[in-house]
Amino acid sequence: MLSHRHNWPALVIPLLPCILAIGNANDFPSETYRSTASEVRISFFATDEHNRSVDTVRKEDFAVVDTGLVIRNFRSFSRSDETTLDLVAVVDASESVASRFRMGMHDVLQLVSQDQPVSDDRISVLSFSGIQPTVICSGNCRGSAAETRLLALHAAGATPLFDALAFGADFISHRRTPGVKPVLILFSDGDDTVSRTSAADALDKVIASNALIYSVDLGNPESPSDGSRILQRVSEATGGRYFPIREGAANVLKAVIEDLHASYVVTYQLPNHRVGFHSLRILPTHNLNLRFHCRNGYYYEKTIR
């Protein structure tokens, strides 16, 4: 088994996303995942110049750059074996999103009610405001009782965004099933005013849960804020994506499903045993319009016997 605090599967080195970070580095210090494994495993998908998922990728289409070393000799390259979704909508119900809250709630209701390839027991909704997050529904979100609870929400109170992300990570971790991809769809403006959890610790927990964050920005689309940049950062930090509210829930869910079906896994031998942080990028080799969504580094440490 891997030797680090999150009990990752054997021979998998935990990786941070390959898309470059956005925002203040002090807000999100580097995670300290560590491993003594000799194989690097990367899950990724690609998008084109129009931000659409690319369904077919060949191993000749990309190269991995691991701490400056170009990797083309892969041990394996295959479609991801995660074929279904576990969706958790994490809804900001704090005062800071009051002006756009109803629009956000419309999208949440559309997300849970539309005909989609996600089973009823794999859709949940959490909300957060005040001092702690709340489970609105878990596995029964398409019923009238859940709809009544969602419609009863109103925007008020402080914003425990990072507490909510940590809570969502714990919530989805307890639902982990082989072959099921966990996804948090975060509806927020990206501001945090009261969390006891730090941004780094929240992100640490989400990455450990293996969940992707697809964030929907409830802020003003005409005036991107620090909150918008935080939403972009946490999305990219998990290999997910960022959307402005105008995209709508249907398009966000469509992107989630397309990304799932377009996901691949590549493995290769650890290129060197230098202790510490190894940076990681995936670059296109032929079509320069491709953008690869994955993780941007990992820590390696030797075991002292």
Secondary structure, DSSP 8 states (H G I E B T S, - for coil): ---STT---TT----EEES---S-TTTS---------SEEEEEEEEE-TTS-B-S---GGGEEEEETTEEE---SEEEE-S--EEEEEEEEE-SGGGGGGHHHHHHHHHHHHHS--SS-GGGEEEEEEETTEEEEEEES-TTSHHHHHHHHH----S---HHHHHHHHHHHHHTT--TTEEEEEEEEE-S--SS-SS-HHHHHHHHHHTT-EEEEEE-S-TTS--HHHHHHHHHHHHTT-EEEEGGG-HHHHHHHHHHHHHT-EEEEEE-S---SEEEEEEEEESS-TT-EEESEEEEEE-----
